[in-house]
Amino acid sequence: MIKKLTKGFVSFRNYVIHSKIFLQRTMSWISIANAGMILFLVLSKFQDYGLELHITRWIIPIYLGFIVLLVVFGYVEDRLGFHREEKRAQESKSPYMKNVVKRLERMEKKINSIQRKVK
């Protein structure tokens, strides 16, 4: 009975975790679409203030330019190493990665002791 409950809990947990990952990926795409809607609202407010803007003519080029600008910023951030450093700092706090590092250190100690015995 306990094994069935444990197995059921593990499969439920895996389902929830994968669902959260999929939801997070979906939310990033929704935020890009949301930026287009916010751009539409900003351009319509400019029209309310008397600026002669044709929203249908300008929204697509401005939106595409905004997306290109975001991609360029992402590329520059990656080239400057911010993303790698952020991931490294995030992973250093992970209990799983701490366990992996401890195991690697133990393996290195064993290898070094074996190498000393061989010499």
C-alpha positions as a Markdown table, in Angstrom:
| # | Residue | x | y | z |
|---|---|---|---|---|
| 1 | Met | 0.0 | 0.0 | 0.0 |
| 2 | Ile | 2.8 | 2.4 | 1.0 |
| 3 | Lys | 4.7 | 1.6 | -2.2 |
| 4 | Lys | 1.6 | 2.3 | -4.4 |
| 5 | Leu | 1.1 | 5.6 | -2.6 |
| 6 | Thr | 4.7 | 6.5 | -3.0 |
| 7 | Lys | 4.8 | 5.6 | -6.7 |
| 8 | Gly | 1.5 | 7.5 | -7.2 |
| 9 | Phe | 2.9 | 10.6 | -5.5 |
| 10 | Val | 6.2 | 10.4 | -7.5 |
| 11 | Ser | 4.3 | 10.2 | -10.8 |
| 12 | Phe | 1.9 | 13.0 | -9.7 |
| 13 | Arg | 4.9 | 15.2 | -8.7 |
| 14 | Asn | 6.6 | 14.5 | -12.0 |
| 15 | Tyr | 3.4 | 15.5 | -13.9 |
| 16 | Val | 3.1 | 18.7 | -11.9 |
| 17 | Ile | 6.8 | 19.6 | -12.4 |
| 18 | His | 6.6 | 19.1 | -16.1 |
| 19 | Ser | 3.3 | 21.0 | -16.3 |
| 20 | Lys | 5.0 | 23.9 | -14.6 |
| 21 | Ile | 7.9 | 23.8 | -17.0 |
| 22 | Phe | 5.5 | 23.9 | -20.0 |
| 23 | Leu | 3.5 | 26.7 | -18.4 |
| 24 | Gln | 6.6 | 28.7 | -17.9 |
| 25 | Arg | 7.6 | 28.3 | -21.5 |
| 26 | Thr | 4.1 | 29.2 | -22.6 |
| 27 | Met | 4.2 | 32.3 | -20.4 |
| 28 | Ser | 7.3 | 33.6 | -22.1 |
| 29 | Trp | 5.5 | 33.4 | -25.5 |
| 30 | Ile | 2.4 | 35.1 | -24.0 |
| 31 | Ser | 4.6 | 37.9 | -22.7 |
| 32 | Ile | 5.8 | 38.6 | -26.2 |
| 33 | Ala | 2.2 | 38.7 | -27.5 |
| 34 | Asn | 1.3 | 40.9 | -24.5 |
| 35 | Ala | 4.1 | 43.4 | -25.5 |
| 36 | Gly | 2.3 | 43.8 | -28.8 |
| 37 | Met | -1.0 | 44.5 | -27.1 |
| 38 | Ile | 0.7 | 47.1 | -24.8 |
| 39 | Leu | 2.2 | 48.7 | -27.9 |
| 40 | Phe | -1.2 | 49.0 | -29.4 |
| 41 | Leu | -2.5 | 50.7 | -26.3 |
| 42 | Val | 0.4 | 53.1 | -26.3 |
| 43 | Leu | -0.1 | 54.0 | -29.9 |
| 44 | Ser | -3.8 | 54.5 | -29.4 |
| 45 | Lys | -3.1 | 56.8 | -26.5 |
| 46 | Phe | -0.8 | 58.9 | -28.8 |
| 47 | Gln | -3.8 | 59.2 | -31.1 |
| 48 | Asp | -5.9 | 60.5 | -28.2 |
| 49 | Tyr | -3.4 | 63.2 | -27.5 |
| 50 | Gly | -3.6 | 64.5 | -31.1 |
| 51 | Leu | -0.7 | 62.8 | -32.7 |
| 52 | Glu | -1.6 | 61.7 | -36.2 |
| 53 | Leu | -0.5 | 58.1 | -36.1 |
| 54 | His | -2.0 | 55.3 | -38.3 |
| 55 | Ile | -1.9 | 52.4 | -35.9 |
| 56 | Thr | -2.4 | 49.8 | -38.5 |
| 57 | Arg | 0.5 | 51.2 | -40.5 |
| 58 | Trp | 3.0 | 51.5 | -37.6 |
| 59 | Ile | 2.2 | 48.7 | -35.2 |
| 60 | Ile | 3.8 | 45.8 | -37.1 |
| 61 | Pro | 7.2 | 47.6 | -37.9 |
| 62 | Ile | 7.5 | 48.9 | -34.4 |
| 63 | Tyr | 6.6 | 45.5 | -32.9 |
| 64 | Leu | 9.0 | 43.6 | -35.1 |
| 65 | Gly | 11.7 | 46.2 | -34.3 |
| 66 | Phe | 11.0 | 45.7 | -30.6 |
| 67 | Ile | 11.4 | 41.9 | -31.0 |
| 68 | Val | 14.7 | 42.3 | -33.0 |
| 69 | Leu | 15.9 | 44.7 | -30.3 |
| 70 | Leu | 15.1 | 42.1 | -27.6 |
| 71 | Val | 17.0 | 39.4 | -29.5 |
| 72 | Val | 20.0 | 41.7 | -29.9 |
| 73 | Phe | 20.0 | 42.5 | -26.2 |
| 74 | Gly | 19.7 | 38.7 | -25.4 |
| 75 | Tyr | 22.7 | 38.0 | -27.7 |
| 76 | Val | 24.8 | 40.8 | -26.2 |
| 77 | Glu | 23.9 | 39.5 | -22.7 |
| 78 | Asp | 25.0 | 36.0 | -23.7 |
| 79 | Arg | 28.2 | 37.1 | -25.3 |
| 80 | Leu | 29.2 | 39.2 | -22.3 |
| 81 | Gly | 28.7 | 36.1 | -20.1 |
| 82 | Phe | 25.8 | 37.4 | -17.9 |
| 83 | His | 23.6 | 34.4 | -18.7 |
| 84 | Arg | 26.4 | 31.9 | -17.9 |
| 85 | Glu | 27.3 | 33.6 | -14.7 |
| 86 | Glu | 23.7 | 33.8 | -13.6 |
| 87 | Lys | 23.2 | 30.1 | -14.3 |
| 88 | Arg | 26.4 | 29.3 | -12.4 |
| 89 | Ala | 25.3 | 31.3 | -9.4 |
| 90 | Gln | 21.8 | 29.7 | -9.5 |
| 91 | Glu | 23.2 | 26.2 | -9.8 |
| 92 | Ser | 25.7 | 26.8 | -6.9 |
| 93 | Lys | 22.7 | 27.2 | -4.6 |
| 94 | Ser | 21.0 | 24.0 | -5.9 |
| 95 | Pro | 21.1 | 21.1 | -3.4 |
| 96 | Tyr | 21.4 | 18.7 | -6.3 |
| 97 | Met | 24.4 | 20.4 | -7.8 |
| 98 | Lys | 26.0 | 20.6 | -4.3 |
| 99 | Asn | 25.6 | 16.8 | -4.1 |
| 100 | Val | 27.2 | 16.3 | -7.5 |
| 101 | Val | 30.1 | 18.5 | -6.6 |
| 102 | Lys | 30.7 | 16.6 | -3.3 |
| 103 | Arg | 30.6 | 13.3 | -5.2 |
| 104 | Leu | 33.1 | 14.6 | -7.8 |
| 105 | Glu | 35.4 | 15.8 | -5.0 |
| 106 | Arg | 35.3 | 12.4 | -3.4 |
| 107 | Met | 36.1 | 10.8 | -6.8 |
| 108 | Glu | 39.1 | 13.2 | -7.3 |
| 109 | Lys | 40.4 | 12.3 | -3.8 |
| 110 | Lys | 40.2 | 8.6 | -4.6 |
| 111 | Ile | 41.9 | 9.1 | -8.0 |
| 112 | Asn | 44.7 | 11.1 | -6.5 |
| 113 | Ser | 45.3 | 8.6 | -3.7 |
| 114 | Ile | 45.4 | 5.8 | -6.3 |
| 115 | Gln | 47.8 | 7.8 | -8.5 |
| 116 | Arg | 50.1 | 8.4 | -5.4 |
| 117 | Lys | 50.1 | 4.6 | -4.7 |
| 118 | Val | 51.1 | 3.8 | -8.3 |
| 119 | Lys | 54.0 | 6.2 | -8.3 |
